[in-house]
Amino acid sequence: MNRTARLYALVEELRAAAPRPLTVAVLAARFEVSTRTVQRDLQALMEAGVPVRTSPGRGGGWSIDPEMTLPPVHFTAEEASALAVALAAADASAPYAGAARTAAQKIAASMTGPASAAAQELAARIVTLPSPTNSTVRAAVEQALTTNTVLRLSYIDAAGRESDRVVEPAGLLTADGRWYLIAWCRTRRAGRGFRLDRITAAAPNSEQAQPHDLAELLLGSAAAGAVQPTALASLTPPPKKRKAPPR
């Protein structure tokens, strides 16, 4: 068994035993490797973000939170190739690119056989030309969106004018290979789109932003016809039906 397959099998072994912990010695005997090898593998899983943990003392060992991991997922060769293409599109300048890379690693570790071979072969034939987005700016935008907090930023518009803004993030727009932060701009008191590679500095603060409807902020703009990618539509709950006013 190669290391990738063993890492995947280790996760499934811990899932099957959860919440009961398993010792390194038990895992080493199960996979017919040394305890040092198992220890290195478990450390690699932790560094990759897999929710494994160790508890010391009598009755202790390694365990995993089954609610924080996916059960075995079996992809067809076509599905695996589609994932390789989608994750390759999340180049280093795209929002949440770091999370996309670790997700790709976890998916790759879970795949075996023809699906894995197809994804690896296709991934080797995909290259990107990243746009020069500042990683610090991207991290600040990601944090503000995830925590729904106000963001302070410096922005250079298409005419080369720089300004400082205070914005309330509403969402992200991708168009023609560019990423835009769509937000309510407190400075301009209107909805605005900020191209990520034109944001020169950004810092979220602890102030909670007011909720804003992304579609409403896009109304009247060149992106008024933007639609949610079909791959994400199934993750989004249907909009709540508005109650009819009393007659």
Secondary structure, DSSP 8 states (H G I E B T S, - for coil): --HHHHHHHHHHHHHHHTTS-B-HHHHHHHHTS-HHHHHHHHHHHHHTT--EEEE-STT-EEEE-GGGS-------HHHHHHHHHHHHHS-TTSTTHHHHHHHHHHHHHH--HHHHHHHHHHHTT---------HHHHHHHHHHHHHTEEEEEEEE-TTS-EEEEEEEEEEEEEETTEEEEEEEETTTTEEEEEEGGGEEEEEEEEEE-----HHHHHTTSTTTT----HHHHTTS-----------
